[in-house]
Amino acid sequence: MRDLAPDIVRQRLLIEGLYERDVTREDVERYLTGIAAHLSLRTYGNPIVHAPGGAGKDANEGFDAFIPLIDSGISLYVWSKRRFFAAVLFTCKAFDERAAVAFTREIFAAKDLEHRAF
């Protein structure tokens, strides 16, 4: 992928995983505020969490969430029935990728996890 804005600092990380326990709205909020704090990323608002509640396919039910950062944002998508999640960290400030992956694995008690920086 060609870097269209080499003068803008960006770090992006996709983390996907499978988990075994139930994940609640409170867990989603706790993850978003927790990972931001853990990586020393500053927020300027509370997490926004949506749960479509029957508006889409049953297999896709779960949560769509976002927390705004001074330096961009973090999105989280949770498929409750599939026990699958995907988190996207997009920042204009460098962060420790290994710390982000370890924190995510711990919070979700992920039995299987993959990640990729891009």
N, CA, C and O atoms as CSV, one atom per row, in Angstrom:
chain,resi,resn,atom,element,x,y,z
A,1,MET,N,N,0.853,-1.174,0.000
A,1,MET,CA,C,0.000,0.000,0.000
A,1,MET,C,C,0.895,1.232,0.000
A,1,MET,O,O,1.802,1.356,0.823
A,2,ARG,N,N,0.633,2.123,-0.916
A,2,ARG,CA,C,1.403,3.354,-1.026
A,2,ARG,C,C,1.008,4.309,0.092
A,2,ARG,O,O,-0.179,4.485,0.368
A,3,ASP,N,N,1.988,4.924,0.734
A,3,ASP,CA,C,1.748,5.882,1.812
A,3,ASP,C,C,1.399,7.235,1.201
A,3,ASP,O,O,2.273,7.934,0.690
A,4,LEU,N,N,0.127,7.600,1.254
A,4,LEU,CA,C,-0.337,8.839,0.646
A,4,LEU,C,C,-0.059,10.077,1.488
A,4,LEU,O,O,-0.146,11.199,0.988
A,5,ALA,N,N,0.273,9.885,2.752
A,5,ALA,CA,C,0.542,11.025,3.637
A,5,ALA,C,C,1.748,10.700,4.531
A,5,ALA,O,O,1.588,10.513,5.737
A,6,PRO,N,N,2.936,10.631,3.954
A,6,PRO,CA,C,4.108,10.248,4.742
A,6,PRO,C,C,4.452,11.230,5.863
A,6,PRO,O,O,5.195,10.883,6.782
A,7,ASP,N,N,3.927,12.430,5.796
A,7,ASP,CA,C,4.198,13.426,6.827
A,7,ASP,C,C,3.260,13.295,8.029
A,7,ASP,O,O,3.439,13.994,9.027
A,8,ILE,N,N,2.266,12.413,7.945
A,8,ILE,CA,C,1.343,12.204,9.063
A,8,ILE,C,C,1.714,10.896,9.757
A,8,ILE,O,O,1.703,9.835,9.133
A,9,VAL,N,N,2.042,10.972,11.042
A,9,VAL,CA,C,2.382,9.781,11.825
A,9,VAL,C,C,1.111,8.980,12.067
A,9,VAL,O,O,0.120,9.513,12.564
A,10,ARG,N,N,1.141,7.694,11.713
A,10,ARG,CA,C,0.003,6.820,11.937
A,10,ARG,C,C,0.492,5.446,12.344
A,10,ARG,O,O,1.478,4.935,11.814
A,11,GLN,N,N,-0.215,4.856,13.294
A,11,GLN,CA,C,0.023,3.467,13.659
A,11,GLN,C,C,-1.331,2.786,13.693
A,11,GLN,O,O,-2.277,3.289,14.299
A,12,ARG,N,N,-1.417,1.627,13.030
A,12,ARG,CA,C,-2.681,0.904,12.930
A,12,ARG,C,C,-2.442,-0.549,13.312
A,12,ARG,O,O,-1.433,-1.150,12.944
A,13,LEU,N,N,-3.387,-1.093,14.053
A,13,LEU,CA,C,-3.274,-2.485,14.500
A,13,LEU,C,C,-4.655,-3.114,14.518
A,13,LEU,O,O,-5.595,-2.563,15.091
A,14,LEU,N,N,-4.769,-4.272,13.888
A,14,LEU,CA,C,-5.993,-5.068,13.907
A,14,LEU,C,C,-5.731,-6.275,14.798
A,14,LEU,O,O,-4.745,-6.988,14.612
A,15,ILE,N,N,-6.618,-6.504,15.769
A,15,ILE,CA,C,-6.530,-7.664,16.658
A,15,ILE,C,C,-7.859,-8.401,16.565
A,15,ILE,O,O,-8.917,-7.812,16.785
A,16,GLU,N,N,-7.804,-9.696,16.235
A,16,GLU,CA,C,-9.007,-10.514,16.191
A,16,GLU,C,C,-8.831,-11.720,17.088
A,16,GLU,O,O,-7.729,-12.254,17.218
A,17,GLY,N,N,-9.924,-12.151,17.711
A,17,GLY,CA,C,-9.800,-13.289,18.604
A,17,GLY,C,C,-11.104,-14.011,18.858
A,17,GLY,O,O,-12.193,-13.521,18.561
A,18,LEU,N,N,-10.950,-15.191,19.418
A,18,LEU,CA,C,-12.070,-16.020,19.861
A,18,LEU,C,C,-12.043,-16.060,21.383
A,18,LEU,O,O,-10.973,-16.195,21.977
A,19,TYR,N,N,-13.183,-15.949,22.010
A,19,TYR,CA,C,-13.249,-15.938,23.471
A,19,TYR,C,C,-14.301,-16.935,23.934
A,19,TYR,O,O,-15.117,-17.395,23.135
A,20,GLU,N,N,-14.286,-17.273,25.228
A,20,GLU,CA,C,-15.196,-18.294,25.743
A,20,GLU,C,C,-16.253,-17.770,26.707
A,20,GLU,O,O,-17.284,-18.418,26.886
A,21,ARG,N,N,-16.030,-16.619,27.330
A,21,ARG,CA,C,-16.982,-16.128,28.321
A,21,ARG,C,C,-17.954,-15.149,27.679
A,21,ARG,O,O,-17.712,-14.675,26.569
A,22,ASP,N,N,-19.047,-14.844,28.364
A,22,ASP,CA,C,-19.980,-13.841,27.865
A,22,ASP,C,C,-19.343,-12.458,27.965
A,22,ASP,O,O,-18.671,-12.151,28.949
A,23,VAL,N,N,-19.553,-11.630,26.952
A,23,VAL,CA,C,-19.052,-10.257,26.945
A,23,VAL,C,C,-20.262,-9.326,27.007
A,23,VAL,O,O,-21.181,-9.432,26.195
A,24,THR,N,N,-20.251,-8.414,27.980
A,24,THR,CA,C,-21.347,-7.478,28.195
A,24,THR,C,C,-20.983,-6.080,27.688
A,24,THR,O,O,-19.836,-5.810,27.333
A,25,ARG,N,N,-21.977,-5.210,27.665
A,25,ARG,CA,C,-21.735,-3.797,27.310
A,25,ARG,C,C,-20.681,-3.193,28.240
A,25,ARG,O,O,-19.816,-2.435,27.800
A,26,GLU,N,N,-20.760,-3.532,29.517
A,26,GLU,CA,C,-19.791,-3.009,30.491
A,26,GLU,C,C,-18.377,-3.504,30.171
A,26,GLU,O,O,-17.412,-2.753,30.311
A,27,ASP,N,N,-18.251,-4.756,29.744
A,27,ASP,CA,C,-16.947,-5.291,29.341
A,27,ASP,C,C,-16.381,-4.515,28.150
A,27,ASP,O,O,-15.188,-4.214,28.104
A,28,VAL,N,N,-17.239,-4.201,27.202
A,28,VAL,CA,C,-16.821,-3.447,26.019
A,28,VAL,C,C,-16.318,-2.069,26.436
A,28,VAL,O,O,-15.257,-1.638,25.985
A,29,GLU,N,N,-17.063,-1.377,27.290
A,29,GLU,CA,C,-16.646,-0.061,27.776
A,29,GLU,C,C,-15.335,-0.153,28.546
A,29,GLU,O,O,-14.436,0.668,28.366
A,30,ARG,N,N,-15.239,-1.168,29.410
A,30,ARG,CA,C,-14.035,-1.362,30.215
A,30,ARG,C,C,-12.809,-1.635,29.325
A,30,ARG,O,O,-11.720,-1.132,29.600
A,31,TYR,N,N,-12.988,-2.424,28.271
A,31,TYR,CA,C,-11.882,-2.699,27.351
A,31,TYR,C,C,-11.410,-1.420,26.675
A,31,TYR,O,O,-10.212,-1.140,26.645
A,32,LEU,N,N,-12.343,-0.641,26.132
A,32,LEU,CA,C,-11.951,0.551,25.391
A,32,LEU,C,C,-11.246,1.578,26.279
A,32,LEU,O,O,-10.206,2.113,25.895
A,33,THR,N,N,-11.792,1.855,27.443
A,33,THR,CA,C,-11.124,2.816,28.334
A,33,THR,C,C,-9.823,2.220,28.879
A,33,THR,O,O,-8.834,2.929,29.066
A,34,GLY,N,N,-9.839,0.913,29.129
A,34,GLY,CA,C,-8.659,0.259,29.693
A,34,GLY,C,C,-7.496,0.197,28.737
A,34,GLY,O,O,-6.362,0.465,29.134
A,35,ILE,N,N,-7.745,-0.152,27.478
A,35,ILE,CA,C,-6.626,-0.253,26.537
A,35,ILE,C,C,-6.047,1.129,26.244
A,35,ILE,O,O,-4.836,1.273,26.080
A,36,ALA,N,N,-6.905,2.141,26.179
A,36,ALA,CA,C,-6.406,3.504,25.971
A,36,ALA,C,C,-5.483,3.899,27.125
A,36,ALA,O,O,-4.390,4.415,26.896
A,37,ALA,N,N,-5.913,3.662,28.341
A,37,ALA,CA,C,-5.087,3.995,29.513
A,37,ALA,C,C,-3.809,3.160,29.530
A,37,ALA,O,O,-2.727,3.685,29.797
A,38,HIS,N,N,-3.929,1.870,29.246
A,38,HIS,CA,C,-2.778,0.958,29.261
A,38,HIS,C,C,-1.702,1.390,28.263
A,38,HIS,O,O,-0.511,1.202,28.512
A,39,LEU,N,N,-2.118,1.965,27.140
A,39,LEU,CA,C,-1.172,2.391,26.108
A,39,LEU,C,C,-0.834,3.878,26.192
A,39,LEU,O,O,-0.162,4.412,25.310
A,40,SER,N,N,-1.297,4.547,27.250
A,40,SER,CA,C,-1.076,5.987,27.451
A,40,SER,C,C,-1.603,6.817,26.285
A,40,SER,O,O,-0.970,7.777,25.846
A,41,LEU,N,N,-2.786,6.421,25.794
A,41,LEU,CA,C,-3.464,7.173,24.746
A,41,LEU,C,C,-4.579,7.981,25.400
A,41,LEU,O,O,-5.361,7.438,26.180
A,42,ARG,N,N,-4.656,9.245,25.095
A,42,ARG,CA,C,-5.613,10.144,25.746
A,42,ARG,C,C,-6.963,10.135,25.047
A,42,ARG,O,O,-7.044,10.284,23.828
A,43,THR,N,N,-8.019,9.957,25.829
A,43,THR,CA,C,-9.377,9.994,25.294
A,43,THR,C,C,-9.960,11.386,25.500
A,43,THR,O,O,-9.505,12.139,26.360
A,44,TYR,N,N,-10.974,11.723,24.701
A,44,TYR,CA,C,-11.679,12.990,24.919
A,44,TYR,C,C,-13.183,12.780,24.977
A,44,TYR,O,O,-13.961,13.726,24.852
A,45,GLY,N,N,-13.576,11.545,25.165
A,45,GLY,CA,C,-14.994,11.226,25.306
A,45,GLY,C,C,-15.148,9.825,25.850
A,45,GLY,O,O,-14.181,9.068,25.940
A,46,ASN,N,N,-16.355,9.492,26.208
A,46,ASN,CA,C,-16.653,8.154,26.716
A,46,ASN,C,C,-16.837,7.184,25.560
A,46,ASN,O,O,-17.094,7.602,24.432
A,47,PRO,N,N,-16.708,5.900,25.834
A,47,PRO,CA,C,-16.970,4.916,24.781
A,47,PRO,C,C,-18.411,5.028,24.284
A,47,PRO,O,O,-19.338,5.271,25.058
A,48,ILE,N,N,-18.571,4.848,22.995
A,48,ILE,CA,C,-19.890,4.801,22.360
A,48,ILE,C,C,-20.118,3.343,22.003
A,48,ILE,O,O,-19.345,2.757,21.245
A,49,VAL,N,N,-21.180,2.753,22.548
A,49,VAL,CA,C,-21.437,1.327,22.339
A,49,VAL,C,C,-22.830,1.153,21.772
A,49,VAL,O,O,-23.810,1.649,22.328
A,50,HIS,N,N,-22.907,0.443,20.661
A,50,HIS,CA,C,-24.192,0.125,20.038
A,50,HIS,C,C,-24.392,-1.388,20.066
A,50,HIS,O,O,-23.446,-2.155,19.885
A,51,ALA,N,N,-25.614,-1.796,20.292
A,51,ALA,CA,C,-26.009,-3.204,20.213
A,51,ALA,C,C,-27.289,-3.215,19.392
A,51,ALA,O,O,-28.353,-2.878,19.912
A,52,PRO,N,N,-27.211,-3.595,18.114
A,52,PRO,CA,C,-28.360,-3.489,17.220
A,52,PRO,C,C,-29.620,-4.219,17.675
A,52,PRO,O,O,-30.718,-3.866,17.242
A,53,GLY,N,N,-29.492,-5.214,18.528
A,53,GLY,CA,C,-30.653,-5.870,19.117
A,53,GLY,C,C,-31.715,-6.342,18.136
A,53,GLY,O,O,-32.853,-5.876,18.186
A,54,GLY,N,N,-31.360,-7.257,17.249
A,54,GLY,CA,C,-32.342,-7.854,16.352
A,54,GLY,C,C,-32.519,-7.152,15.028
A,54,GLY,O,O,-33.319,-7.599,14.206
A,55,ALA,N,N,-31.800,-6.063,14.789
A,55,ALA,CA,C,-31.958,-5.328,13.531
A,55,ALA,C,C,-31.281,-6.024,12.356
A,55,ALA,O,O,-31.609,-5.756,11.200
A,56,GLY,N,N,-30.348,-6.907,12.645
A,56,GLY,CA,C,-29.625,-7.593,11.571
A,56,GLY,C,C,-29.731,-9.098,11.708
A,56,GLY,O,O,-30.654,-9.620,12.334
A,57,LYS,N,N,-28.777,-9.782,11.116
A,57,LYS,CA,C,-28.738,-11.243,11.198
A,57,LYS,C,C,-28.426,-11.680,12.621
A,57,LYS,O,O,-27.595,-11.075,13.298
A,58,ASP,N,N,-29.095,-12.728,13.067
A,58,ASP,CA,C,-28.903,-13.247,14.416
A,58,ASP,C,C,-27.433,-13.608,14.675
A,58,ASP,O,O,-26.920,-13.367,15.768
A,59,ALA,N,N,-26.764,-14.176,13.684
A,59,ALA,CA,C,-25.360,-14.592,13.838
A,59,ALA,C,C,-24.427,-13.409,14.037
A,59,ALA,O,O,-23.319,-13.575,14.548
A,60,ASN,N,N,-24.862,-12.209,13.640
A,60,ASN,CA,C,-24.012,-11.022,13.756
A,60,ASN,C,C,-24.315,-10.175,14.988
A,60,ASN,O,O,-23.719,-9.111,15.159
A,61,GLU,N,N,-25.219,-10.619,15.841
A,61,GLU,CA,C,-25.573,-9.851,17.036
A,61,GLU,C,C,-24.352,-9.666,17.934
A,61,GLU,O,O,-23.493,-10.542,18.036
A,62,GLY,N,N,-24.301,-8.523,18.571
A,62,GLY,CA,C,-23.197,-8.229,19.475
A,62,GLY,C,C,-23.078,-6.740,19.689
A,62,GLY,O,O,-24.074,-6.056,19.927
A,63,PHE,N,N,-21.857,-6.235,19.604
A,63,PHE,CA,C,-21.598,-4.831,19.883
A,63,PHE,C,C,-20.719,-4.214,18.803
A,63,PHE,O,O,-19.828,-4.863,18.255
A,64,ASP,N,N,-20.992,-2.945,18.512
A,64,ASP,CA,C,-20.142,-2.093,17.688
A,64,ASP,C,C,-19.788,-0.926,18.597
A,64,ASP,O,O,-20.676,-0.267,19.138
A,65,ALA,N,N,-18.498,-0.668,18.768
A,65,ALA,CA,C,-18.119,0.341,19.755
A,65,ALA,C,C,-16.907,1.148,19.297
A,65,ALA,O,O,-16.126,0.715,18.449
A,66,PHE,N,N,-16.779,2.329,19.883
A,66,PHE,CA,C,-15.697,3.245,19.513
A,66,PHE,C,C,-15.375,4.136,20.697
A,66,PHE,O,O,-16.264,4.530,21.452
A,67,ILE,N,N,-14.098,4.449,20.854
A,67,ILE,CA,C,-13.707,5.475,21.816
A,67,ILE,C,C,-12.811,6.475,21.090
A,67,ILE,O,O,-11.827,6.087,20.460
A,68,PRO,N,N,-13.152,7.774,21.179
A,68,PRO,CA,C,-12.339,8.781,20.508
A,68,PRO,C,C,-11.075,9.086,21.307
A,68,PRO,O,O,-11.105,9.211,22.531
A,69,LEU,N,N,-9.988,9.198,20.594
A,69,LEU,CA,C,-8.706,9.558,21.198
A,69,LEU,C,C,-8.301,10.940,20.712
A,69,LEU,O,O,-8.687,11.362,19.622
A,70,ILE,N,N,-7.532,11.632,21.517
A,70,ILE,CA,C,-6.946,12.901,21.068
A,70,ILE,C,C,-6.178,12.634,19.774
A,70,ILE,O,O,-6.153,13.472,18.872
A,71,ASP,N,N,-5.563,11.475,19.695
A,71,ASP,CA,C,-4.767,11.079,18.542
A,71,ASP,C,C,-5.457,9.990,17.728
A,71,ASP,O,O,-4.805,9.004,17.381
A,72,SER,N,N,-6.724,10.117,17.411
A,72,SER,CA,C,-7.531,9.241,16.540
A,72,SER,C,C,-8.546,8.423,17.326
A,72,SER,O,O,-9.343,9.010,18.058
A,73,GLY,N,N,-8.559,7.056,17.210
A,73,GLY,CA,C,-9.605,6.308,17.902
A,73,GLY,C,C,-9.389,4.800,17.882
A,73,GLY,O,O,-8.518,4.282,17.184
A,74,ILE,N,N,-10.213,4.112,18.674
A,74,ILE,CA,C,-10.179,2.659,18.773
A,74,ILE,C,C,-11.600,2.150,18.559
A,74,ILE,O,O,-12.541,2.614,19.202
A,75,SER,N,N,-11.742,1.194,17.652
A,75,SER,CA,C,-13.038,0.567,17.372
A,75,SER,C,C,-13.003,-0.876,17.835
A,75,SER,O,O,-11.957,-1.524,17.814
A,76,LEU,N,N,-14.158,-1.370,18.251
A,76,LEU,CA,C,-14.284,-2.761,18.686
A,76,LEU,C,C,-15.591,-3.314,18.152
A,76,LEU,O,O,-16.633,-2.661,18.215
A,77,TYR,N,N,-15.519,-4.523,17.627
A,77,TYR,CA,C,-16.689,-5.229,17.101
A,77,TYR,C,C,-16.741,-6.592,17.772
A,77,TYR,O,O,-15.743,-7.312,17.796
A,78,VAL,N,N,-17.894,-6.950,18.316
A,78,VAL,CA,C,-18.051,-8.213,19.042
A,78,VAL,C,C,-19.242,-8.969,18.465
A,78,VAL,O,O,-20.346,-8.430,18.387
A,79,TRP,N,N,-19.019,-10.210,18.063
A,79,TRP,CA,C,-20.063,-11.118,17.618
A,79,TRP,C,C,-20.341,-12.054,18.797
A,79,TRP,O,O,-19.583,-12.993,19.041
A,80,SER,N,N,-21.419,-11.798,19.519
A,80,SER,CA,C,-21.694,-12.524,20.765
A,80,SER,C,C,-21.919,-14.018,20.559
A,80,SER,O,O,-21.342,-14.830,21.284
A,81,LYS,N,N,-22.729,-14.390,19.604
A,81,LYS,CA,C,-23.029,-15.814,19.403
A,81,LYS,C,C,-21.826,-16.573,18.854
A,81,LYS,O,O,-21.636,-17.747,19.172
A,82,ARG,N,N,-21.033,-15.926,18.051
A,82,ARG,CA,C,-19.843,-16.554,17.475
A,82,ARG,C,C,-18.649,-16.501,18.430
A,82,ARG,O,O,-17.643,-17.182,18.230
A,83,ARG,N,N,-18.787,-15.670,19.478
A,83,ARG,CA,C,-17.703,-15.468,20.454
A,83,ARG,C,C,-16.398,-15.062,19.751
A,83,ARG,O,O,-15.327,-15.630,19.963
A,84,PHE,N,N,-16.560,-14.054,18.913
A,84,PHE,CA,C,-15.466,-13.517,18.103
A,84,PHE,C,C,-15.436,-12.008,18.272
A,84,PHE,O,O,-16.483,-11.375,18.402
A,85,PHE,N,N,-14.239,-11.428,18.270
A,85,PHE,CA,C,-14.122,-9.972,18.337
A,85,PHE,C,C,-13.042,-9.500,17.375
A,85,PHE,O,O,-12.153,-10.258,16.988
A,86,ALA,N,N,-13.142,-8.237,17.003
A,86,ALA,CA,C,-12.130,-7.570,16.194
A,86,ALA,C,C,-11.968,-6.159,16.739
A,86,ALA,O,O,-12.944,-5.424,16.886
A,87,ALA,N,N,-10.735,-5.791,17.035
A,87,ALA,CA,C,-10.427,-4.445,17.517
A,87,ALA,C,C,-9.495,-3.780,16.504
A,87,ALA,O,O,-8.579,-4.413,15.980
A,88,VAL,N,N,-9.740,-2.498,16.237
A,88,VAL,CA,C,-8.885,-1.729,15.338
A,88,VAL,C,C,-8.396,-0.501,16.091
A,88,VAL,O,O,-9.184,0.351,16.504
A,89,LEU,N,N,-7.101,-0.428,16.259
A,89,LEU,CA,C,-6.487,0.733,16.892
A,89,LEU,C,C,-5.879,1.580,15.779
A,89,LEU,O,O,-5.054,1.097,15.003
A,90,PHE,N,N,-6.285,2.830,15.704
A,90,PHE,CA,C,-5.771,3.759,14.700
A,90,PHE,C,C,-5.346,5.011,15.447
A,90,PHE,O,O,-6.178,5.730,16.001
A,91,THR,N,N,-4.051,5.266,15.458
A,91,THR,CA,C,-3.562,6.403,16.224
A,91,THR,C,C,-2.561,7.224,15.422
A,91,THR,O,O,-1.930,6.731,14.487
A,92,CYS,N,N,-2.435,8.461,15.804
A,92,CYS,CA,C,-1.405,9.347,15.264
A,92,CYS,C,C,-0.290,9.506,16.293
A,92,CYS,O,O,0.495,10.452,16.239
A,93,LYS,N,N,-0.239,8.572,17.218
A,93,LYS,CA,C,0.797,8.530,18.250
A,93,LYS,C,C,1.253,7.071,18.360
A,93,LYS,O,O,0.432,6.153,18.358
A,94,ALA,N,N,2.541,6.876,18.454
A,94,ALA,CA,C,3.074,5.518,18.548
A,94,ALA,C,C,2.636,4.854,19.855
A,94,ALA,O,O,2.514,5.512,20.888
A,95,PHE,N,N,2.403,3.541,19.793
A,95,PHE,CA,C,2.073,2.761,20.984
A,95,PHE,C,C,2.761,1.412,20.886
A,95,PHE,O,O,3.230,1.018,19.818
A,96,ASP,N,N,2.816,0.710,22.001
A,96,ASP,CA,C,3.473,-0.585,22.082
A,96,ASP,C,C,2.511,-1.668,21.590
A,96,ASP,O,O,1.553,-2.016,22.281
A,97,GLU,N,N,2.770,-2.191,20.409
A,97,GLU,CA,C,1.900,-3.198,19.802
A,97,GLU,C,C,1.793,-4.446,20.673
A,97,GLU,O,O,0.703,-4.992,20.845
A,98,ARG,N,N,2.913,-4.895,21.222
A,98,ARG,CA,C,2.890,-6.100,22.068
A,98,ARG,C,C,2.040,-5.885,23.313
A,98,ARG,O,O,1.328,-6.792,23.745
A,99,ALA,N,N,2.112,-4.694,23.889
A,99,ALA,CA,C,1.304,-4.386,25.073
A,99,ALA,C,C,-0.186,-4.379,24.718
A,99,ALA,O,O,-1.016,-4.825,25.510
A,100,ALA,N,N,-0.521,-3.877,23.536
A,100,ALA,CA,C,-1.922,-3.858,23.094
A,100,ALA,C,C,-2.455,-5.273,22.914
A,100,ALA,O,O,-3.572,-5.581,23.328
A,101,VAL,N,N,-1.658,-6.124,22.299
A,101,VAL,CA,C,-2.072,-7.508,22.073
A,101,VAL,C,C,-2.214,-8.249,23.403
A,101,VAL,O,O,-3.197,-8.959,23.612
A,102,ALA,N,N,-1.252,-8.091,24.292
A,102,ALA,CA,C,-1.299,-8.772,25.595
A,102,ALA,C,C,-2.500,-8.312,26.414
A,102,ALA,O,O,-3.178,-9.137,27.027
A,103,PHE,N,N,-2.775,-7.002,26.434
A,103,PHE,CA,C,-3.915,-6.469,27.176
A,103,PHE,C,C,-5.220,-7.041,26.617
A,103,PHE,O,O,-6.097,-7.455,27.375
A,104,THR,N,N,-5.340,-7.061,25.313
A,104,THR,CA,C,-6.552,-7.563,24.660
A,104,THR,C,C,-6.749,-9.046,24.969
A,104,THR,O,O,-7.856,-9.477,25.292
A,105,ARG,N,N,-5.681,-9.812,24.869
A,105,ARG,CA,C,-5.760,-11.249,25.165
A,105,ARG,C,C,-6.248,-11.471,26.600
A,105,ARG,O,O,-7.085,-12.338,26.853
A,106,GLU,N,N,-5.720,-10.685,27.525
A,106,GLU,CA,C,-6.076,-10.846,28.940
A,106,GLU,C,C,-7.530,-10.433,29.208
A,106,GLU,O,O,-8.266,-11.167,29.867
A,107,ILE,N,N,-7.937,-9.294,28.715
A,107,ILE,CA,C,-9.291,-8.789,28.986
A,107,ILE,C,C,-10.354,-9.731,28.438
A,107,ILE,O,O,-11.355,-9.993,29.106
A,108,PHE,N,N,-10.148,-10.234,27.240
A,108,PHE,CA,C,-11.135,-11.124,26.630
A,108,PHE,C,C,-10.915,-12.593,26.989
A,108,PHE,O,O,-11.714,-13.453,26.619
A,109,ALA,N,N,-9.829,-12.878,27.713
A,109,ALA,CA,C,-9.471,-14.275,27.983
A,109,ALA,C,C,-9.541,-15.053,26.667
A,109,ALA,O,O,-10.142,-16.124,26.585
A,110,ALA,N,N,-8.909,-14.478,25.643
A,110,ALA,CA,C,-8.980,-15.027,24.291
A,110,ALA,C,C,-8.292,-16.372,24.222
A,110,ALA,O,O,-7.137,-16.513,24.625
A,111,LYS,N,N,-9.014,-17.366,23.706
A,111,LYS,CA,C,-8.439,-18.700,23.569
A,111,LYS,C,C,-7.597,-18.774,22.292
A,111,LYS,O,O,-6.711,-19.622,22.184
A,112,ASP,N,N,-7.868,-17.903,21.337
A,112,ASP,CA,C,-7.109,-17.845,20.104
A,112,ASP,C,C,-7.107,-16.385,19.644
A,112,ASP,O,O,-8.138,-15.716,19.706
A,113,LEU,N,N,-5.975,-15.899,19.193
A,113,LEU,CA,C,-5.868,-14.475,18.865
A,113,LEU,C,C,-4.872,-14.293,17.719
A,113,LEU,O,O,-3.832,-14.950,17.674
A,114,GLU,N,N,-5.202,-13.405,16.812
A,114,GLU,CA,C,-4.316,-13.024,15.708
A,114,GLU,C,C,-4.254,-11.503,15.665
A,114,GLU,O,O,-5.186,-10.821,16.091
A,115,HIS,N,N,-3.152,-10.983,15.148
A,115,HIS,CA,C,-3.045,-9.528,15.003
A,115,HIS,C,C,-2.164,-9.181,13.808
A,115,HIS,O,O,-1.334,-9.970,13.357
A,116,ARG,N,N,-2.384,-7.974,13.322
A,116,ARG,CA,C,-1.584,-7.499,12.205
A,116,ARG,C,C,-1.520,-5.981,12.237
A,116,ARG,O,O,-2.541,-5.303,12.348
A,117,ALA,N,N,-0.328,-5.471,12.140
A,117,ALA,CA,C,-0.131,-4.030,12.013
A,117,ALA,C,C,-0.180,-3.678,10.525
A,117,ALA,O,O,0.252,-4.458,9.677
A,118,PHE,N,N,-0.703,-2.516,10.229
A,118,PHE,CA,C,-0.754,-2.103,8.829
A,118,PHE,C,C,-0.662,-0.580,8.724
A,118,PHE,O,O,-0.689,-0.035,7.621
